[in-house]
Amino acid sequence: MIATVLPVVALLGVLGSGLVAGLFFAFSTSVMPALRRLPRPAGAEAMQHVNRVILNPLFLLVFLGTGVVCLLLVIGAPLAGGAGAVWTVIGALIYLVGGIGVTMVVNVPMNNRLDAANPITDQGAAIWTDYLVRWTAWNHVRALACAAATVAVTIGLWLQ
């Protein structure tokens, strides 16, 4: 049974991690550079809105749903065995740590700090300046991790 269902679960993992990698890539290569070019208060306020709007059911389904799929892969791939099990587990763990873990430990606290700031004040401007550098750097990590997870789970699926 596990060997029959696992390819479908792995395919969902590939799809989800690829979508999230693309979202993070788009932020790193276009959204954050665009916001950096705006006057500080405008850039900070725009990002505050983005951080609120992104918390929608579809995003959460893909982002957290892929996390659940990856947990299933970590458990199910070794039970199903096969040549691709190691790749599948590695990819799932990369998504869980590099995608969800980094988001929860680094990016969400920075989002909360930015959200509480008044972009017009000097303190708000300082928070935004720090945010642009640190948040974007960690977003690069998330994008690379999710892309690596996509590749690893794809290899695992291909080797099954």
C-alpha positions as CSV (number, residue, x, y, z in Angstrom):
1,M,0.0,0.0,0.0
2,I,2.7,2.5,1.0
3,A,4.7,1.7,-2.2
4,T,1.6,2.4,-4.2
5,V,0.7,5.8,-2.6
6,L,4.2,7.1,-2.1
7,P,4.8,8.2,-5.7
8,V,1.6,10.3,-5.6
9,V,2.7,11.8,-2.2
10,A,6.2,12.5,-3.6
11,L,4.7,14.1,-6.7
12,L,2.8,16.4,-4.4
13,G,6.0,17.2,-2.6
14,V,7.7,18.0,-5.8
15,L,4.9,20.3,-6.9
16,G,4.6,22.0,-3.5
17,S,8.3,22.6,-2.9
18,G,8.7,23.8,-6.5
19,L,5.8,26.3,-6.1
20,V,7.3,27.6,-2.8
21,A,10.8,27.8,-4.3
22,G,9.4,29.9,-7.1
23,L,7.6,32.2,-4.7
24,F,10.8,32.7,-2.7
25,F,12.8,33.2,-5.9
26,A,10.4,35.8,-7.1
27,F,10.7,37.7,-3.8
28,S,14.5,37.6,-3.9
29,T,14.9,38.6,-7.5
30,S,12.1,41.1,-8.0
31,V,9.9,42.0,-5.1
32,M,12.6,42.9,-2.6
33,P,14.8,44.8,-5.1
34,A,11.7,46.8,-6.1
35,L,10.8,47.6,-2.5
36,R,14.4,48.6,-1.9
37,R,14.1,51.3,-4.6
38,L,11.1,52.9,-3.0
39,P,11.5,55.6,-0.3
40,R,12.0,53.8,3.0
41,P,8.5,54.5,4.5
42,A,6.8,53.4,1.3
43,G,8.9,50.2,0.9
44,A,8.3,49.3,4.6
45,E,4.6,49.9,4.4
46,A,4.3,47.9,1.2
47,M,6.1,45.0,2.8
48,Q,3.8,45.2,5.8
49,H,0.9,44.8,3.5
50,V,2.5,42.0,1.6
51,N,3.2,40.1,4.9
52,R,-0.5,40.4,5.8
53,V,-1.9,39.5,2.4
54,I,0.3,36.4,1.9
55,L,-1.3,34.8,5.0
56,N,-4.2,33.5,2.9
57,P,-5.7,30.0,2.7
58,L,-4.2,29.1,-0.7
59,F,-0.6,30.1,0.3
60,L,-1.0,28.4,3.7
61,L,-2.3,25.2,2.0
62,V,0.6,25.0,-0.4
63,F,3.3,26.1,2.2
64,L,2.1,24.1,5.2
65,G,0.5,21.3,3.1
66,T,3.9,20.7,1.5
67,G,5.3,20.4,5.0
68,V,2.8,17.8,5.9
69,V,3.5,15.9,2.7
70,C,7.3,16.1,3.5
71,L,6.6,14.6,7.0
72,L,4.7,11.8,5.3
73,L,7.7,11.3,2.9
74,V,10.2,11.2,5.8
75,I,8.1,8.4,7.4
76,G,6.8,6.6,4.3
77,A,9.9,6.5,2.0
78,P,12.0,4.3,4.3
79,L,9.1,2.0,4.8
80,A,8.5,1.7,1.1
81,G,12.2,1.2,0.4
82,G,13.5,1.4,-3.0
83,A,16.5,3.1,-4.6
84,G,15.0,6.6,-4.3
85,A,14.1,6.5,-0.6
86,V,17.2,8.2,0.6
87,W,16.8,11.1,-1.9
88,T,13.2,11.4,-1.0
89,V,13.9,11.7,2.7
90,I,16.8,14.1,2.1
91,G,14.6,16.4,-0.1
92,A,11.7,16.3,2.4
93,L,14.0,17.2,5.3
94,I,15.6,20.0,3.3
95,Y,12.1,21.5,2.8
96,L,11.1,21.1,6.4
97,V,14.3,22.7,7.7
98,G,15.2,25.2,5.0
99,G,11.7,26.2,4.0
100,I,9.5,25.9,7.0
101,G,12.1,26.0,9.7
102,V,13.9,29.1,8.5
103,T,10.6,30.8,7.8
104,M,9.4,30.2,11.4
105,V,12.6,30.9,13.2
106,V,14.0,33.8,11.1
107,N,11.5,35.4,8.6
108,V,8.3,35.4,10.6
109,P,9.9,37.1,13.7
110,M,11.4,39.7,11.3
111,N,7.9,40.2,9.7
112,N,6.3,40.6,13.1
113,R,9.0,43.2,14.1
114,L,8.4,45.1,10.8
115,D,4.7,44.9,11.3
116,A,4.9,46.5,14.7
117,A,7.1,49.4,13.4
118,N,5.9,52.8,12.3
119,P,7.7,53.2,8.9
120,I,7.7,57.0,9.2
121,T,9.9,57.1,12.3
122,D,13.7,56.9,12.4
123,Q,13.3,53.7,14.4
124,G,11.0,52.3,11.7
125,A,13.4,53.3,9.0
126,A,16.2,51.5,10.8
127,I,14.2,48.4,11.2
128,W,13.3,48.5,7.5
129,T,17.0,49.0,6.5
130,D,18.0,46.0,8.6
131,Y,15.0,44.0,7.3
132,L,15.9,44.5,3.7
133,V,19.4,43.0,4.2
134,R,18.7,40.2,6.7
135,W,15.3,39.1,5.5
136,T,16.3,39.0,1.9
137,A,19.5,37.0,2.7
138,W,17.5,34.4,4.6
139,N,14.9,34.4,1.8
140,H,17.7,33.4,-0.6
141,V,18.4,30.5,1.8
142,R,14.7,29.5,1.7
143,A,14.6,29.7,-2.1
144,L,17.7,27.6,-2.5
145,A,16.5,25.1,0.1
146,C,13.1,24.7,-1.5
147,A,14.7,24.3,-5.0
148,A,17.1,21.7,-3.6
149,A,14.2,19.9,-2.0
150,T,12.4,19.9,-5.3
151,V,15.4,18.4,-7.1
152,A,16.1,15.8,-4.4
153,V,12.5,14.5,-4.2
154,T,12.3,14.4,-8.0
155,I,15.4,12.3,-8.1
156,G,13.9,10.0,-5.4
157,L,10.7,9.7,-7.4
158,W,12.6,9.0,-10.6
159,L,14.7,6.3,-8.9
160,Q,11.6,4.5,-7.5
